[in-house]
Amino acid sequence: MYKLIVVDDEKAIRKGICNYIDWGGLGFEVTASFEDGKETIEYIESHDVDVVLTDIEMAQVSGLELAKYIHDRQLPPKAVIISGYKEFEYARKAVEYGVEHYLLKPIKMEEVAEVFTKIRKDLDKKKENGHRLITEQRNFEELLPELREQFWISLLVGGPRAKEKLIKRKNLLKLDMDVELPCGILDIKPAGEDEELLPYNRSENYHNLINNIFGGISDEIQCYPTFLSADILKIIVTTCRNETADMFGKRLKLQIDEKCQSAYSLLKLKFDIKIEKIFKNLVEMSEYNCRLSSRAELEQSPDNGLLSEDYEQLIQKYKLLMGIINDGDFEELDNMIDNIFLEFRNLPIDQVKQISIDMFSMLSGKFVKMGIDFWKDMNKTVSYQQIMEAENLRELKIKCQNMLRATIDIVRSKQNAGSRSVVEQSLLYIKKHIGEDLSLEGIADRFFLNQTYFSRLFKQYTGTTFTDYLIEQRMEKAKELLSLGRFKVYEVSQMIGYRSEKYFFRIFKQYAGCSPAEYFRGRSLNDER
């Protein structure tokens, strides 16, 4: 029920409006009534009100003044005015103050029903939109960590470089940093094969461990761990202080040593960390990986004319491109194409043509694997002949840009089915290969998706994270195997993909509330009964 208050200085009319109209049937509840606008203003300032039904002429504060008060302060209630006056000026003023309707006395029940039915529908729609916005905001907040990591990955492999675009993106992602202050990139690797670290390797748990140790802010230095792949981990660091790059670098070195000592003291884990580079600001960092053109001419690989390191970087860009296409983000697509072709600027045009053809071929194959067989449609848009006929890099870039934009339109028409297919295939794969070394990054690679984008897609369609789902499937399988009574605990651990029996024991107890042995004994007792 929506809340309605009635305002009229004639008691009989006021009571009649409150009592003689079937407000409940219209979806409203009369929560209060007043004889003047002054009392009404005091009430709506401290109570929830959806609609004010008011007479136009009253002693102290008129209905128009009340409507103006609501309008000027942008208060929630909708206003409906009742009056015996037919003057145009009153009606014009009522419209000016945002009044929903202007009813004339004597009131006609049919008109009241019509007006308030419309108002109820408007309120229903507003409530629905409000719930949708709240849901979207909640979903956005839940996905914020993944979106932030995707931003850093994009930056590391040649994402947005323009200062205004960096500022826009960091504001959208609520990153509390100044793009003008020094920043840096750390390269981090686990030292050795410590048994305690084994359960974390190639898993989201390892991501969480790294975030817990090295993430967050300390001494006005903010750290953002970022996985480019299962084996490549970088930490982007920014400062909150207005200091030189040299001063920042010295403070950063002290903090790294402190964090490494803490990790070893508490967890007996060792990491090799080096400062890859310190930058004056974020724009300088964004230009750091723009190096394909300068190094590719010095040494070439036999396969594609690129150094292996450059090729891996290009593959990361293509994975981001897949996510951009799925998201339908034209602005981000243009940014990525600009950056990719900027790195091609000193390569021979024939080599860039071949790389471009390889890119479309690769994207097409990966989309087909995702269950989106749109190549028949793409044949009308993607033309290798046009690519080969391009006379210069600028013309080639524009052609590729247009073809990729057309790809977005085609994928968008099949997006829901395609995205759902990716998740469904990944769920089937997990169940079928539950005893193998499964990881978020590994399964994302199967669909040629950046792991951060895949994580977002997985959560969107399943309502849970990849790690939580994998644990649930493994623990349920463990219960099933334990119930058979034919396997020892260490055998069950290996059969569901855990190399460490100790880690399996800990996870199972957290999930089931008892140890594997206790679970087996409990099931055995139940079977005997």
GUFIVEX-560267 format. One record per residue (C-alpha): z, y, x. Coordinates in Angstrom, 2 decimals. Each point is the difference from the previous one (the first is absolute). Example, Ala and Ser with C-alpha at 12.3 -4.5 7.8 and 13.67 -1.06 7.14 Angstrom:
! residues 2
r Z:7.80; Y:-4.50; X:12.30
r Z:-0.66; Y:3.44; X:1.37
***
This chain:
! residues 529
r Z:0.00; Y:0.00; X:0.00
r Z:-0.82; Y:3.51; X:1.20
r Z:2.65; Y:2.68; X:-0.35
r Z:-0.66; Y:2.82; X:-2.48
r Z:2.06; Y:3.12; X:-0.76
r Z:-0.52; Y:2.18; X:-3.09
r Z:0.54; Y:3.78; X:0.00
r Z:0.01; Y:2.09; X:-3.22
r Z:2.30; Y:2.80; X:-1.17
r Z:-0.12; Y:-1.22; X:-3.62
r Z:2.51; Y:-2.81; X:-0.37
r Z:-1.70; Y:-1.67; X:-2.97
r Z:-3.38; Y:-0.11; X:1.75
r Z:1.60; Y:-1.20; X:3.24
r Z:1.80; Y:-2.86; X:-1.75
r Z:-3.06; Y:-0.87; X:-2.03
r Z:-2.14; Y:-0.29; X:3.14
r Z:2.64; Y:-2.18; X:1.66
r Z:0.62; Y:-2.30; X:-2.97
r Z:-3.10; Y:-0.17; X:-2.19
r Z:-2.60; Y:-0.92; X:2.62
r Z:-0.23; Y:-3.59; X:1.27
r Z:0.37; Y:0.95; X:3.64
r Z:0.83; Y:-3.56; X:1.05
r Z:-3.28; Y:-1.23; X:-1.40
r Z:-1.79; Y:2.65; X:2.06
r Z:1.84; Y:-1.04; X:3.16
r Z:2.52; Y:2.86; X:0.17
r Z:3.75; Y:0.45; X:-0.28
r Z:1.57; Y:3.33; X:-1.03
r Z:2.75; Y:0.44; X:2.59
r Z:1.10; Y:3.57; X:-0.90
r Z:-0.74; Y:2.98; X:-2.26
r Z:0.66; Y:3.73; X:0.43
r Z:-0.34; Y:3.19; X:-1.99
r Z:-1.16; Y:2.16; X:2.89
r Z:-2.04; Y:-0.18; X:3.19
r Z:2.92; Y:1.22; X:2.13
r Z:2.03; Y:-3.17; X:-0.68
r Z:-3.10; Y:-2.09; X:0.52
r Z:-0.59; Y:1.41; X:3.48
r Z:3.55; Y:-0.88; X:1.01
r Z:-0.50; Y:-3.54; X:-1.33
r Z:-3.33; Y:-0.79; X:1.66
r Z:1.35; Y:1.21; X:3.34
r Z:2.51; Y:-2.86; X:0.04
r Z:-1.57; Y:-2.72; X:-2.20
r Z:-3.15; Y:-2.12; X:0.00
r Z:-2.34; Y:1.23; X:-2.72
r Z:-3.57; Y:-1.06; X:-0.66
r Z:-1.01; Y:2.26; X:-2.91
r Z:1.35; Y:3.24; X:-1.48
r Z:-0.97; Y:0.66; X:-3.66
r Z:0.87; Y:3.63; X:-0.64
r Z:-0.34; Y:2.76; X:-2.58
r Z:-1.86; Y:3.04; X:1.28
r Z:2.39; Y:2.73; X:-1.26
r Z:3.73; Y:-0.14; X:0.83
r Z:2.76; Y:2.56; X:0.56
r Z:0.62; Y:0.05; X:3.76
r Z:-2.67; Y:-2.10; X:1.74
r Z:-3.17; Y:-0.66; X:-1.99
r Z:-2.10; Y:-3.15; X:0.06
r Z:-2.66; Y:1.77; X:2.06
r Z:2.62; Y:1.17; X:2.51
r Z:1.32; Y:-3.55; X:0.17
r Z:-3.52; Y:-1.35; X:0.59
r Z:-0.56; Y:2.65; X:2.69
r Z:3.27; Y:-0.97; X:1.70
r Z:-1.07; Y:-3.67; X:0.10
r Z:-3.49; Y:0.92; X:1.17
r Z:1.00; Y:2.46; X:2.74
r Z:2.54; Y:-2.38; X:1.53
r Z:-2.29; Y:-3.02; X:-0.36
r Z:2.69; Y:-1.94; X:-1.86
r Z:-0.87; Y:-3.50; X:-1.33
r Z:0.31; Y:0.52; X:-3.81
r Z:-3.14; Y:0.50; X:-2.09
r Z:0.29; Y:2.77; X:-2.59
r Z:-1.18; Y:-0.09; X:-3.63
r Z:0.41; Y:3.20; X:-2.07
r Z:0.51; Y:0.25; X:-3.77
r Z:-0.53; Y:3.28; X:-1.79
r Z:-1.02; Y:1.68; X:-3.20
r Z:-1.96; Y:2.57; X:1.93
r Z:-3.76; Y:-0.32; X:0.17
r Z:-0.72; Y:2.91; X:2.34
r Z:-2.46; Y:-0.86; X:2.76
r Z:2.16; Y:1.73; X:2.64
r Z:2.82; Y:-2.46; X:-0.56
r Z:-2.37; Y:-2.94; X:0.24
r Z:-1.59; Y:1.45; X:3.15
r Z:3.38; Y:0.48; X:1.64
r Z:1.02; Y:-3.54; X:-0.95
r Z:-3.07; Y:-1.37; X:1.80
r Z:0.65; Y:2.29; X:2.98
r Z:3.49; Y:-1.46; X:0.41
r Z:-1.24; Y:-3.57; X:-0.03
r Z:1.12; Y:-0.81; X:-3.56
r Z:-1.29; Y:-3.38; X:-1.12
r Z:-0.58; Y:0.95; X:-3.64
r Z:0.54; Y:2.83; X:-2.46
r Z:1.19; Y:-1.32; X:-3.42
r Z:0.04; Y:2.24; X:-3.07
r Z:2.61; Y:-0.10; X:-2.75
r Z:0.20; Y:-1.73; X:-2.36
r Z:-0.19; Y:-3.03; X:2.31
r Z:-2.41; Y:-2.77; X:-0.92
r Z:1.30; Y:-3.46; X:0.86
r Z:-3.49; Y:-1.26; X:0.83
r Z:-0.48; Y:2.81; X:2.53
r Z:3.42; Y:-0.63; X:1.58
r Z:-0.83; Y:-3.70; X:0.36
r Z:-3.38; Y:0.81; X:1.53
r Z:1.44; Y:2.54; X:2.46
r Z:2.91; Y:-2.15; X:1.16
r Z:-2.11; Y:-3.15; X:0.23
r Z:-2.24; Y:1.86; X:2.43
r Z:3.02; Y:1.33; X:1.92
r Z:1.48; Y:-3.50; X:0.23
r Z:-3.27; Y:-1.35; X:1.41
r Z:-0.07; Y:2.82; X:2.56
r Z:3.60; Y:-0.75; X:0.97
r Z:-0.78; Y:-3.72; X:0.23
r Z:-2.91; Y:0.74; X:2.31
r Z:2.11; Y:2.36; X:2.12
r Z:2.72; Y:-2.64; X:0.30
r Z:-2.56; Y:-2.65; X:0.93
r Z:-1.50; Y:2.28; X:2.66
r Z:3.49; Y:0.77; X:1.27
r Z:0.78; Y:-3.69; X:0.34
r Z:-3.31; Y:-0.56; X:1.73
r Z:0.67; Y:2.81; X:2.46
r Z:3.49; Y:-1.35; X:0.68
r Z:-1.46; Y:-3.46; X:0.59
r Z:-2.71; Y:1.38; X:2.27
r Z:2.60; Y:2.00; X:1.94
r Z:2.23; Y:-3.06; X:0.33
r Z:-2.95; Y:-2.10; X:1.18
r Z:-0.98; Y:2.71; X:2.46
r Z:3.54; Y:0.13; X:1.39
r Z:0.05; Y:-3.78; X:0.38
r Z:-3.33; Y:0.05; X:1.84
r Z:0.90; Y:2.99; X:2.18
r Z:0.90; Y:-2.08; X:3.10
r Z:-3.35; Y:-1.82; X:-0.16
r Z:-1.92; Y:3.24; X:-0.64
r Z:1.72; Y:1.66; X:2.95
r Z:-0.82; Y:-2.88; X:2.31
r Z:-3.61; Y:0.09; X:-1.19
r Z:-0.08; Y:3.71; X:0.89
r Z:1.27; Y:-0.71; X:3.52
r Z:-2.44; Y:-2.89; X:0.47
r Z:-2.83; Y:2.26; X:-1.12
r Z:1.16; Y:2.66; X:2.47
r Z:0.19; Y:-2.49; X:2.88
r Z:-3.52; Y:-1.31; X:-0.53
r Z:-1.64; Y:3.36; X:-0.64
r Z:1.03; Y:1.16; X:-3.46
r Z:0.33; Y:3.61; X:-1.23
r Z:-0.25; Y:2.53; X:2.82
r Z:-0.18; Y:3.38; X:-1.71
r Z:3.34; Y:1.79; X:-0.03
r Z:-0.15; Y:0.89; X:-3.69
r Z:-0.74; Y:-3.63; X:-0.93
r Z:2.90; Y:-1.24; X:2.12
r Z:2.34; Y:2.46; X:-1.68
r Z:-1.24; Y:-0.94; X:-3.47
r Z:0.47; Y:-3.72; X:0.67
r Z:3.44; Y:0.30; X:1.59
r Z:1.19; Y:2.15; X:-2.93
r Z:-1.33; Y:-2.53; X:-2.51
r Z:1.84; Y:-2.79; X:1.83
r Z:3.18; Y:2.10; X:0.30
r Z:0.06; Y:-0.23; X:3.80
r Z:2.59; Y:2.44; X:1.30
r Z:-1.70; Y:1.20; X:3.18
r Z:-1.79; Y:3.01; X:1.46
r Z:-3.59; Y:-0.72; X:1.07
r Z:0.27; Y:2.80; X:2.60
r Z:2.86; Y:-1.62; X:1.95
r Z:-0.35; Y:-2.59; X:2.80
r Z:-0.47; Y:-3.67; X:-0.86
r Z:-0.81; Y:-3.21; X:1.80
r Z:-1.08; Y:-3.65; X:-0.11
r Z:2.11; Y:-2.87; X:1.31
r Z:-1.38; Y:-3.44; X:0.81
r Z:2.52; Y:-2.78; X:-0.72
r Z:-0.01; Y:-3.74; X:0.63
r Z:2.74; Y:-2.65; X:-0.23
r Z:1.03; Y:-1.17; X:3.48
r Z:-0.24; Y:-3.78; X:0.25
r Z:0.29; Y:-2.60; X:-2.75
r Z:3.65; Y:0.40; X:-0.96
r Z:1.02; Y:-2.71; X:-2.50
r Z:1.73; Y:2.58; X:-2.18
r Z:-3.26; Y:1.92; X:-0.33
r Z:-2.20; Y:-2.99; X:-0.88
r Z:0.72; Y:0.06; X:-3.78
r Z:-1.08; Y:3.63; X:-0.13
r Z:-3.32; Y:-0.31; X:1.82
r Z:-3.16; Y:0.63; X:-2.06
r Z:1.99; Y:0.75; X:-3.13
r Z:1.18; Y:2.88; X:-2.10
r Z:3.51; Y:-0.84; X:1.20
r Z:-1.09; Y:1.00; X:3.49
r Z:-1.22; Y:3.31; X:-1.45
r Z:3.39; Y:0.51; X:-1.62
r Z:1.80; Y:-0.88; X:3.23
r Z:-2.06; Y:2.52; X:1.98
r Z:0.57; Y:2.65; X:-2.66
r Z:3.75; Y:-0.61; X:0.08
r Z:0.17; Y:0.23; X:3.79
r Z:-2.51; Y:2.72; X:0.79
r Z:-0.77; Y:1.76; X:-3.30
r Z:1.70; Y:3.02; X:-1.52
r Z:1.28; Y:3.21; X:1.52
r Z:2.42; Y:0.44; X:2.88
r Z:0.76; Y:3.12; X:2.03
r Z:-2.75; Y:1.83; X:-1.95
r Z:-2.62; Y:-2.57; X:1.05
r Z:-1.73; Y:-1.86; X:-2.85
r Z:-1.54; Y:-3.41; X:0.71
r Z:-2.70; Y:-1.68; X:-2.11
r Z:-0.71; Y:-3.64; X:1.04
r Z:-3.64; Y:-0.83; X:-0.76
r Z:-1.69; Y:-3.41; X:0.27
r Z:-3.70; Y:0.21; X:0.81
r Z:-0.07; Y:-3.80; X:-0.05
r Z:2.40; Y:-2.90; X:0.43
r Z:-0.10; Y:0.48; X:3.78
r Z:-0.41; Y:3.77; X:0.28
r Z:3.04; Y:2.12; X:-0.88
r Z:0.19; Y:3.74; X:0.57
r Z:2.79; Y:2.42; X:-0.80
r Z:-0.98; Y:3.55; X:-0.90
r Z:2.77; Y:2.45; X:0.90
r Z:0.42; Y:3.61; X:-1.12
r Z:2.62; Y:2.66; X:0.71
r Z:1.86; Y:2.38; X:-2.25
r Z:0.71; Y:2.39; X:2.88
r Z:-2.18; Y:2.87; X:1.13
r Z:-0.38; Y:-1.26; X:3.58
r Z:-2.66; Y:-0.61; X:2.63
r Z:-1.78; Y:-3.33; X:0.32
r Z:1.76; Y:-0.58; X:3.36
r Z:3.47; Y:0.56; X:-1.48
r Z:-0.86; Y:-2.27; X:-2.92
r Z:-1.21; Y:-2.73; X:2.36
r Z:3.23; Y:0.08; X:2.02
r Z:2.18; Y:-0.23; X:-3.13
r Z:-2.19; Y:-2.78; X:-1.35
r Z:0.39; Y:-2.06; X:3.18
r Z:3.80; Y:0.17; X:-0.31
r Z:-0.12; Y:-1.03; X:-3.66
r Z:-2.31; Y:-2.97; X:0.70
r Z:2.35; Y:-1.30; X:2.70
r Z:2.95; Y:0.39; X:-2.36
r Z:-1.71; Y:-1.89; X:-2.84
r Z:-1.09; Y:-2.83; X:2.31
r Z:3.54; Y:-0.36; X:1.37
r Z:1.38; Y:-0.06; X:-3.54
r Z:-2.51; Y:-2.68; X:-1.09
r Z:0.98; Y:-2.18; X:2.95
r Z:3.76; Y:0.55; X:-0.39
r Z:0.04; Y:-0.79; X:-3.72
r Z:-2.87; Y:-2.49; X:-0.42
r Z:-0.81; Y:-1.17; X:3.55
r Z:-3.59; Y:1.14; X:-0.55
r Z:-2.09; Y:1.53; X:2.77
r Z:-2.98; Y:2.32; X:-0.43
r Z:-2.51; Y:1.48; X:2.41
r Z:-0.61; Y:3.59; X:-1.05
r Z:-2.07; Y:2.63; X:1.73
r Z:-0.93; Y:3.53; X:-0.96
r Z:-3.76; Y:-0.23; X:-0.47
r Z:-0.50; Y:3.74; X:-0.33
r Z:1.75; Y:3.24; X:-1.02
r Z:-1.96; Y:2.63; X:-1.94
r Z:0.51; Y:3.70; X:-0.62
r Z:-0.44; Y:-0.53; X:-3.76
r Z:-1.25; Y:-2.42; X:-2.65
r Z:-3.58; Y:1.35; X:0.08
r Z:-0.23; Y:-0.83; X:3.71
r Z:1.29; Y:-3.50; X:-0.76
r Z:-2.60; Y:-0.47; X:-2.74
r Z:-2.76; Y:0.62; X:2.58
r Z:1.47; Y:-2.43; X:2.53
r Z:-1.94; Y:-3.10; X:-1.11
r Z:-3.36; Y:1.76; X:-0.21
r Z:-1.29; Y:-1.69; X:3.14
r Z:-2.68; Y:-2.53; X:-0.93
r Z:-2.81; Y:2.21; X:1.19
r Z:1.44; Y:0.73; X:3.43
r Z:0.96; Y:-3.52; X:1.05
r Z:-2.65; Y:-2.10; X:-1.70
r Z:-2.66; Y:1.32; X:2.38
r Z:1.92; Y:-1.17; X:3.06
r Z:0.23; Y:-3.66; X:-0.89
r Z:-1.56; Y:-1.97; X:-2.82
r Z:0.81; Y:-3.34; X:-1.56
r Z:-2.92; Y:-2.37; X:-0.61
r Z:0.63; Y:-0.36; X:-3.74
r Z:-0.06; Y:3.48; X:-1.48
r Z:-0.27; Y:2.46; X:2.86
r Z:3.66; Y:1.01; X:-0.30
r Z:3.04; Y:-0.70; X:2.10
r Z:2.26; Y:-2.60; X:-1.60
r Z:2.77; Y:2.59; X:-0.40
r Z:-2.41; Y:2.41; X:-1.69
r Z:-1.29; Y:-2.77; X:-2.25
r Z:3.55; Y:-0.90; X:-1.11
r Z:0.63; Y:3.64; X:-0.80
r Z:-3.22; Y:0.12; X:-2.03
r Z:1.09; Y:-3.12; X:-1.92
r Z:3.25; Y:1.79; X:-0.91
r Z:-2.06; Y:2.90; X:-1.36
r Z:-2.09; Y:-2.40; X:-2.09
r Z:3.17; Y:-1.52; X:-1.46
r Z:1.17; Y:3.48; X:-0.97
r Z:-3.45; Y:0.61; X:-1.43
r Z:0.41; Y:-3.05; X:-2.26
r Z:3.23; Y:1.45; X:-1.36
r Z:-1.58; Y:3.42; X:-0.49
r Z:-2.89; Y:-1.55; X:-1.94
r Z:2.42; Y:-1.97; X:-2.18
r Z:2.04; Y:3.15; X:-0.64
r Z:-3.14; Y:1.98; X:-0.89
r Z:1.13; Y:2.88; X:2.24
r Z:-3.17; Y:2.03; X:0.68
r Z:1.78; Y:2.65; X:2.08
r Z:1.58; Y:-2.60; X:2.28
r Z:-3.33; Y:-1.82; X:0.22
r Z:-1.70; Y:3.17; X:1.26
r Z:2.80; Y:0.52; X:2.54
r Z:-0.34; Y:-3.54; X:1.32
r Z:-3.80; Y:0.16; X:0.26
r Z:0.25; Y:3.35; X:1.82
r Z:2.42; Y:-1.51; X:2.49
r Z:-1.98; Y:-3.22; X:0.51
r Z:-3.22; Y:1.89; X:0.69
r Z:1.80; Y:2.48; X:2.24
r Z:0.84; Y:-2.95; X:2.24
r Z:-3.67; Y:-1.04; X:-0.05
r Z:-1.25; Y:3.41; X:1.11
r Z:-0.99; Y:-1.04; X:3.55
r Z:-1.24; Y:-3.48; X:-0.82
r Z:-3.76; Y:-0.71; X:-0.21
r Z:-1.27; Y:0.40; X:-3.56
r Z:-1.38; Y:-3.57; X:-0.09
r Z:3.41; Y:-1.37; X:0.89
r Z:1.67; Y:2.05; X:-2.75
r Z:-2.58; Y:-1.27; X:-2.51
r Z:0.84; Y:-3.58; X:0.91
r Z:3.75; Y:0.70; X:-0.26
r Z:-0.57; Y:1.59; X:-3.43
r Z:-1.95; Y:-3.02; X:-1.24
r Z:2.72; Y:-2.28; X:1.35
r Z:2.58; Y:2.08; X:-1.88
r Z:-1.74; Y:-0.35; X:-3.38
r Z:-0.63; Y:-3.69; X:0.60
r Z:3.64; Y:-0.55; X:0.90
r Z:1.31; Y:1.97; X:-2.99
r Z:-2.33; Y:-1.82; X:-2.37
r Z:1.07; Y:-3.40; X:1.29
r Z:3.68; Y:0.89; X:-0.32
r Z:-0.45; Y:1.32; X:-3.55
r Z:-1.73; Y:-3.22; X:-0.99
r Z:2.93; Y:-1.93; X:1.48
r Z:2.32; Y:2.12; X:-2.13
r Z:-1.87; Y:-1.24; X:-3.05
r Z:-2.06; Y:3.15; X:-0.52
r Z:-3.61; Y:-1.16; X:0.08
r Z:-1.68; Y:3.36; X:-0.29
r Z:-2.74; Y:-0.47; X:2.57
r Z:-2.70; Y:-0.08; X:-2.68
r Z:1.08; Y:3.50; X:-1.03
r Z:0.32; Y:1.08; X:3.62
r Z:-3.57; Y:-1.02; X:0.78
r Z:-1.09; Y:2.97; X:-2.09
r Z:2.20; Y:2.35; X:2.03
r Z:0.50; Y:-1.31; X:3.53
r Z:-3.29; Y:0.03; X:1.84
r Z:-0.13; Y:-1.26; X:3.56
r Z:-3.52; Y:1.36; X:0.13
r Z:1.31; Y:3.54; X:-0.66
r Z:2.57; Y:-0.47; X:2.73
r Z:-2.66; Y:-1.06; X:2.50
r Z:-2.24; Y:2.95; X:-0.98
r Z:2.69; Y:2.63; X:0.70
r Z:-1.25; Y:2.36; X:2.71
r Z:3.35; Y:1.30; X:1.24
r Z:3.74; Y:-0.56; X:-0.24
r Z:0.54; Y:2.67; X:-2.68
r Z:-2.64; Y:-1.51; X:-2.30
r Z:1.42; Y:-3.48; X:0.55
r Z:3.53; Y:1.21; X:-0.79
r Z:-1.11; Y:1.59; X:-3.30
r Z:-1.85; Y:-3.17; X:-1.03
r Z:3.00; Y:-2.21; X:0.77
r Z:2.30; Y:2.43; X:-1.79
r Z:-2.13; Y:-0.09; X:-3.15
r Z:-0.25; Y:-3.78; X:0.09
r Z:3.78; Y:-0.35; X:0.36
r Z:0.57; Y:2.43; X:-2.87
r Z:-2.29; Y:-2.14; X:-2.14
r Z:2.00; Y:-3.03; X:1.14
r Z:3.18; Y:1.65; X:-1.33
r Z:-1.65; Y:0.47; X:-3.41
r Z:-1.07; Y:-3.64; X:-0.13
r Z:3.33; Y:-1.37; X:1.20
r Z:1.88; Y:2.29; X:-2.38
r Z:-1.81; Y:-1.57; X:-2.97
r Z:1.30; Y:-3.41; X:1.10
r Z:3.16; Y:1.17; X:1.72
r Z:2.68; Y:-1.48; X:-2.23
r Z:-1.62; Y:-3.43; X:-0.03
r Z:-0.64; Y:0.14; X:3.73
r Z:3.50; Y:1.13; X:0.97
r Z:1.55; Y:-2.59; X:-2.29
r Z:-2.26; Y:-2.65; X:1.55
r Z:1.24; Y:0.91; X:3.50
r Z:3.64; Y:-0.40; X:-1.03
r Z:-0.67; Y:-3.20; X:-1.96
r Z:-1.83; Y:-1.51; X:2.97
r Z:2.84; Y:0.98; X:2.31
r Z:2.56; Y:-1.63; X:-2.32
r Z:-2.00; Y:-3.24; X:-0.05
r Z:-0.37; Y:0.12; X:3.77
r Z:3.76; Y:0.44; X:0.49
r Z:0.80; Y:-3.01; X:-2.20
r Z:-2.62; Y:-2.16; X:1.68
r Z:1.06; Y:0.96; X:3.55
r Z:3.74; Y:0.43; X:-0.56
r Z:0.84; Y:-2.02; X:3.13
r Z:-2.12; Y:2.14; X:2.30
r Z:0.78; Y:3.18; X:1.92
r Z:-0.76; Y:2.46; X:-2.81
r Z:0.17; Y:3.75; X:0.47
r Z:-0.92; Y:3.13; X:-1.91
r Z:-2.40; Y:1.04; X:2.75
r Z:-1.62; Y:-3.43; X:0.16
r Z:-0.73; Y:-0.22; X:-3.72
r Z:-1.14; Y:3.63; X:-0.12
r Z:-2.48; Y:-0.89; X:2.75
r Z:-1.47; Y:-2.73; X:-2.19
r Z:-1.21; Y:2.74; X:-2.34
r Z:-0.75; Y:2.46; X:2.81
r Z:2.64; Y:2.40; X:-1.30
r Z:2.44; Y:2.16; X:1.86
r Z:3.39; Y:-1.71; X:-0.38
r Z:1.63; Y:3.13; X:-1.43
r Z:-2.67; Y:0.28; X:-2.70
r Z:0.26; Y:-3.73; X:-0.78
r Z:3.80; Y:0.30; X:-0.24
r Z:-0.42; Y:2.81; X:-2.55
r Z:-2.57; Y:-2.04; X:-1.97
r Z:2.23; Y:-3.09; X:0.02
r Z:3.01; Y:1.89; X:-1.29
r Z:-2.07; Y:1.76; X:-2.66
r Z:-1.16; Y:-3.29; X:-1.55
r Z:3.04; Y:-2.25; X:0.57
r Z:2.86; Y:2.50; X:-0.30
r Z:1.53; Y:-1.31; X:3.23
r Z:-0.57; Y:0.30; X:3.73
r Z:-1.97; Y:-2.55; X:1.99
r Z:3.10; Y:-1.02; X:1.95
r Z:2.16; Y:-0.49; X:-3.09
r Z:-2.73; Y:-2.06; X:-1.67
r Z:-0.51; Y:-2.16; X:3.10
r Z:3.75; Y:-0.64; X:0.31
r Z:0.22; Y:-0.93; X:-3.68
r Z:-2.89; Y:-2.47; X:0.27
r Z:1.41; Y:-1.53; X:3.17
r Z:3.50; Y:-0.31; X:-1.39
r Z:-1.21; Y:-1.62; X:-3.23
r Z:-2.06; Y:-2.43; X:2.04
r Z:3.07; Y:-0.68; X:2.16
r Z:2.04; Y:-0.80; X:-3.11
r Z:-2.70; Y:-2.39; X:-1.15
r Z:-0.09; Y:-1.78; X:3.37
r Z:3.79; Y:-0.16; X:0.31
r Z:0.25; Y:-1.50; X:-3.48
r Z:-2.17; Y:-2.93; X:1.10
r Z:2.69; Y:-1.02; X:2.49
r Z:-2.55; Y:-1.28; X:2.52
r Z:0.03; Y:2.84; X:2.53
r Z:2.53; Y:1.45; X:2.39
r Z:0.71; Y:3.73; X:-0.04
r Z:-1.96; Y:0.70; X:3.19
r Z:-2.98; Y:-1.92; X:-1.44
r Z:0.08; Y:2.05; X:-3.20
r Z:0.20; Y:3.17; X:2.10
r Z:-3.18; Y:-0.92; X:1.85
r Z:-1.78; Y:-1.19; X:-3.15
r Z:0.35; Y:3.44; X:-1.61
r Z:-1.04; Y:1.98; X:3.09
r Z:3.26; Y:0.85; X:1.80
r Z:0.14; Y:-0.83; X:3.70
r Z:3.68; Y:0.88; X:0.24
r Z:2.36; Y:-2.31; X:-1.91
r Z:2.78; Y:2.58; X:0.43
r Z:-2.10; Y:2.70; X:-1.66
r Z:-1.00; Y:-2.34; X:-2.86
r Z:3.69; Y:-0.88; X:-0.56
r Z:0.92; Y:3.70; X:-0.24
r Z:-2.85; Y:0.92; X:-2.37
r Z:0.59; Y:-3.02; X:-2.26
r Z:3.71; Y:0.81; X:-0.34
r Z:-0.81; Y:3.61; X:-0.90
r Z:-2.55; Y:-1.14; X:-2.59
r Z:1.77; Y:-3.02; X:-1.55
r Z:3.63; Y:0.98; X:0.55
r Z:0.72; Y:-3.21; X:1.91
r Z:-1.14; Y:-1.80; X:3.12
r Z:-2.91; Y:-2.50; X:-0.11
r Z:2.45; Y:-2.90; X:0.41
r Z:2.22; Y:1.32; X:-2.81
r Z:-3.03; Y:0.38; X:-2.23
r Z:-1.04; Y:-3.61; X:0.69
r Z:3.51; Y:-1.31; X:-0.72
r Z:0.19; Y:2.03; X:-3.21
r Z:-3.33; Y:-1.38; X:-1.24
r Z:1.04; Y:-3.55; X:0.93
r Z:3.23; Y:0.29; X:-2.03
r Z:-1.95; Y:1.31; X:-3.00
r Z:-2.45; Y:-2.91; X:0.25
r Z:2.86; Y:-2.52; X:0.05
r Z:1.41; Y:1.42; X:-3.21
***
